[in-house]
Amino acid sequence: DVFRGGLVPRGDSETLALVISASASPLPAARQAALLALPFVSPKAHRFALSAIVARLHDSDWAVRHEAALTAGSIGDRMDDRMMQGLSRLEQDPEPYVRAAAKDALAALFKEDEA
């Protein structure tokens, strides 16, 4: 695919802007797809990417919250209080897949800090 195949340079500002814009789409599937694409187009802990992830941690759609937690675990920043609070809140989410993704993301962020 376009992102994994390297056709879009990692950190390309136009692509990042497009993906972040899609993360605010009224369509849950578009928001979820944008989160899935973020790790492929965003440098680790890019401030705009972090803001998009944090916003989606509070999404009304559980599948979007799930993808946001997974994305946070892969490119998140443990030093971002909003992200850590959002992930901690998701540990109590009514959806078990979201809770599991939040726990995994927190573990990944803390493990990364130890490495």
Backbone bond lengths (Angstrom), bond angles and torsions (degrees), N, CA, C in turn:
res aa  C-N    CA-C-N  psi(-1)  N-CA   C-N-CA  omega(-1)  CA-C   N-CA-C  phi
1 D - - - 1.443 - - 1.519 110.79 -
2 V 1.300 116.55 171.38 1.460 121.92 -172.26 1.522 111.93 -61.78
3 F 1.325 117.92 -44.08 1.460 119.93 -176.04 1.515 111.98 -73.92
4 R 1.317 117.26 -49.38 1.459 121.44 -176.56 1.515 112.02 -70.93
5 G 1.324 116.59 -29.05 1.453 120.42 -178.31 1.515 113.88 -78.49
6 G 1.304 117.14 -6.69 1.454 120.23 176.27 1.520 114.65 84.51
7 L 1.330 118.43 13.63 1.459 119.69 179.20 1.525 111.33 -72.04
8 V 1.322 116.35 -23.68 1.460 121.34 176.42 1.517 106.96 -108.51
9 P 1.334 117.69 117.95 1.465 119.10 -178.88 1.521 111.42 -61.72
10 R 1.300 116.11 135.33 1.453 121.29 178.05 1.529 108.16 -60.75
11 G 1.336 115.59 130.12 1.454 119.96 -179.53 1.513 114.00 89.47
12 D 1.338 119.16 1.87 1.459 122.14 178.40 1.527 108.68 -61.31
13 S 1.322 117.29 120.70 1.460 121.57 -172.16 1.529 113.29 -65.94
14 E 1.320 118.11 -36.58 1.467 120.19 179.32 1.516 110.97 -66.94
15 T 1.321 116.64 -43.27 1.461 120.29 179.55 1.517 110.09 -66.57
16 L 1.314 116.89 -42.75 1.455 120.71 178.48 1.528 110.43 -59.64
17 A 1.326 117.00 -43.86 1.469 120.69 178.98 1.530 111.09 -61.68
18 L 1.321 117.03 -40.62 1.462 121.37 179.06 1.529 110.65 -64.42
19 V 1.315 116.85 -44.84 1.464 120.95 -179.00 1.529 110.45 -66.11
20 I 1.314 116.87 -42.42 1.465 119.69 179.15 1.527 110.40 -65.28
21 S 1.312 117.31 -38.09 1.461 120.58 175.83 1.531 110.68 -61.68
22 A 1.310 116.86 -43.09 1.465 120.63 178.82 1.525 111.72 -64.48
23 S 1.325 117.20 -27.30 1.470 119.67 -179.44 1.528 111.69 -67.98
24 A 1.330 117.60 -13.62 1.461 121.80 177.57 1.530 111.81 -106.30
25 S 1.307 117.32 13.26 1.467 122.43 -179.32 1.530 110.87 -60.46
26 P 1.322 117.33 151.78 1.467 119.40 173.91 1.533 112.21 -71.07
27 L 1.320 116.86 -13.29 1.466 120.81 -178.88 1.528 110.62 -93.56
28 P 1.330 118.15 119.96 1.465 120.29 -179.94 1.528 113.74 -55.36
29 A 1.325 117.53 -38.75 1.467 120.09 -179.52 1.526 111.35 -64.16
30 A 1.326 117.53 -35.34 1.469 121.09 177.92 1.526 110.20 -69.37
31 R 1.347 116.83 -40.96 1.462 119.91 177.66 1.529 110.31 -62.44
32 Q 1.315 115.26 -42.74 1.466 120.39 179.71 1.531 110.70 -64.22
33 A 1.321 117.67 -44.08 1.469 121.85 179.06 1.526 111.14 -63.15
34 A 1.322 116.91 -39.11 1.465 120.12 179.09 1.526 110.41 -63.12
35 L 1.313 116.86 -42.61 1.463 120.16 178.02 1.523 111.21 -63.79
36 L 1.303 116.14 -38.73 1.458 120.89 177.86 1.532 110.99 -62.83
37 A 1.323 116.98 -35.20 1.463 121.54 -178.75 1.530 113.29 -79.53
38 L 1.328 118.12 -25.95 1.472 120.64 -173.81 1.520 114.79 -50.89
39 P 1.335 120.02 -46.78 1.474 117.94 -178.63 1.526 113.81 -62.56
40 F 1.324 116.50 -20.70 1.463 119.66 -178.49 1.527 112.91 -87.84
41 V 1.329 116.97 -16.58 1.464 119.42 -178.35 1.525 113.87 -118.97
42 S 1.315 117.07 -10.08 1.459 119.63 -175.09 1.517 111.67 -112.08
43 P 1.315 116.27 132.23 1.460 118.15 170.80 1.530 109.04 -61.33
44 K 1.284 115.33 153.28 1.458 120.43 -178.79 1.524 110.58 -51.16
45 A 1.311 115.73 131.26 1.463 123.91 174.01 1.527 114.11 58.76
46 H 1.307 118.35 31.04 1.468 121.70 175.28 1.528 108.12 -61.71
47 R 1.314 118.26 132.40 1.469 120.60 -172.06 1.524 113.71 -60.43
48 F 1.336 118.93 -36.45 1.458 120.00 178.56 1.533 111.05 -70.77
49 A 1.310 115.89 -37.94 1.460 119.83 177.39 1.526 110.27 -64.79
50 L 1.326 116.80 -42.27 1.466 120.37 179.07 1.523 111.14 -60.35
51 S 1.316 116.94 -43.06 1.466 119.98 179.21 1.527 111.40 -62.36
52 A 1.317 116.76 -40.39 1.464 120.53 178.54 1.528 110.73 -64.90
53 I 1.323 116.76 -41.44 1.465 120.46 179.23 1.526 110.11 -64.09
54 V 1.319 116.28 -47.27 1.470 120.26 -178.94 1.529 110.49 -58.89
55 A 1.316 117.13 -43.79 1.467 120.43 179.34 1.525 111.05 -59.41
56 R 1.318 117.16 -39.74 1.460 120.45 -177.28 1.538 112.49 -78.96
57 L 1.318 117.92 -16.35 1.472 119.68 173.41 1.525 110.73 -64.02
58 H 1.341 116.46 -18.60 1.467 122.41 -179.70 1.527 111.47 -107.33
59 D 1.323 117.54 15.84 1.466 121.86 -175.39 1.529 111.06 -65.34
60 S 1.315 116.48 152.26 1.469 121.27 178.57 1.532 112.02 -75.42
61 D 1.320 117.73 -20.01 1.471 122.50 -178.46 1.531 109.88 -95.09
62 W 1.329 116.58 125.50 1.466 119.37 -175.28 1.530 112.00 -64.30
63 A 1.336 118.38 -33.96 1.465 120.15 -179.16 1.536 110.82 -67.12
64 V 1.326 116.88 -33.12 1.459 120.85 177.04 1.530 109.65 -71.05
65 R 1.339 116.64 -42.88 1.476 119.37 176.77 1.522 110.10 -60.49
66 H 1.317 117.08 -40.14 1.472 122.45 178.37 1.526 110.37 -60.01
67 E 1.326 116.82 -49.40 1.469 120.96 -179.55 1.524 110.60 -65.75
68 A 1.330 117.50 -36.53 1.464 120.59 177.89 1.530 110.60 -62.72
69 A 1.316 116.76 -41.07 1.467 119.91 178.44 1.526 110.54 -65.57
70 L 1.319 117.44 -42.50 1.465 120.35 178.12 1.529 110.58 -61.47
71 T 1.322 116.04 -43.33 1.464 120.83 179.89 1.525 110.59 -65.50
72 A 1.317 116.69 -40.55 1.464 120.61 177.69 1.522 110.60 -59.39
73 G 1.318 116.28 -39.02 1.461 120.14 179.07 1.515 112.91 -67.10
74 S 1.327 116.79 -26.34 1.465 118.45 -177.55 1.530 113.63 -93.16
75 I 1.345 118.31 -37.64 1.475 118.42 -179.14 1.525 112.51 -128.06
76 G 1.319 117.03 12.71 1.454 120.86 -177.60 1.521 113.04 -71.22
77 D 1.307 114.62 175.39 1.453 121.94 -178.39 1.523 108.76 -130.22
78 R 1.310 115.47 116.98 1.461 120.86 -178.94 1.528 111.44 -61.86
79 M 1.308 117.17 -23.66 1.459 120.97 -178.47 1.533 112.45 -81.55
80 D 1.323 117.99 -6.00 1.459 121.74 178.51 1.533 108.19 -87.25
81 D 1.332 115.83 105.56 1.470 120.71 -176.94 1.518 112.75 -58.89
82 R 1.341 117.07 -38.88 1.466 120.01 -179.67 1.520 111.10 -62.58
83 M 1.327 116.15 -39.50 1.455 119.98 179.70 1.530 110.82 -67.16
84 M 1.312 115.97 -45.73 1.455 119.86 -178.15 1.528 111.08 -65.31
85 Q 1.321 117.31 -38.87 1.462 120.71 177.27 1.528 110.75 -66.06
86 G 1.330 116.21 -41.80 1.461 120.15 178.66 1.516 112.04 -62.98
87 L 1.325 116.56 -43.72 1.470 119.96 178.53 1.523 110.79 -66.31
88 S 1.315 117.34 -40.38 1.470 120.52 178.16 1.521 110.52 -61.87
89 R 1.333 116.49 -40.83 1.463 120.43 177.92 1.531 110.84 -63.59
90 L 1.326 116.40 -37.77 1.470 119.84 -179.27 1.530 112.94 -69.11
91 E 1.321 117.24 -16.37 1.470 118.81 174.90 1.532 110.97 -64.26
92 Q 1.345 116.75 -15.56 1.470 122.16 178.32 1.532 111.71 -108.38
93 D 1.326 117.72 11.21 1.464 121.94 -177.83 1.526 110.17 -60.46
94 P 1.342 118.06 145.30 1.463 120.26 178.08 1.537 113.26 -65.51
95 E 1.323 117.38 -22.82 1.473 121.41 -178.28 1.529 110.09 -89.98
96 P 1.349 117.85 121.03 1.467 120.13 -177.25 1.531 114.56 -61.28
97 Y 1.332 118.10 -32.91 1.463 120.13 178.57 1.534 111.07 -65.78
98 V 1.323 115.91 -36.36 1.463 120.28 178.43 1.524 110.01 -68.94
99 R 1.331 116.19 -44.46 1.471 119.67 178.35 1.528 110.99 -58.31
100 A 1.316 116.50 -45.41 1.475 120.73 -179.28 1.524 110.83 -63.89
101 A 1.322 117.53 -42.67 1.471 120.67 179.83 1.529 110.54 -64.66
102 A 1.331 117.44 -39.30 1.468 120.91 178.94 1.530 110.41 -64.56
103 K 1.312 116.76 -43.75 1.472 120.34 179.14 1.526 110.43 -63.54
104 D 1.325 116.79 -42.67 1.463 120.75 178.17 1.529 111.19 -63.70
105 A 1.323 116.65 -40.71 1.472 120.71 179.89 1.523 110.69 -64.17
106 L 1.321 116.61 -45.32 1.466 119.80 178.58 1.522 110.85 -61.56
107 A 1.328 116.47 -42.66 1.469 120.07 178.52 1.520 110.73 -62.16
108 A 1.332 117.11 -41.90 1.473 120.54 179.83 1.529 110.96 -65.03
109 L 1.305 117.22 -41.40 1.458 120.58 -179.05 1.521 111.46 -67.19
110 F 1.319 117.65 -37.66 1.459 120.33 178.51 1.536 110.96 -74.84
111 K 1.339 115.79 -37.08 1.475 119.42 178.58 1.526 110.16 -63.70
112 E 1.332 115.72 -41.98 1.466 121.77 -179.75 1.536 109.91 -60.72
113 D 1.312 116.01 -36.87 1.459 120.74 179.91 1.528 111.35 -67.25
114 E 1.337 116.80 -30.99 1.462 121.73 -179.56 1.518 112.42 -77.18
115 A 1.347 116.01 -26.88 1.474 120.46 -175.24 1.509 113.31 -69.52
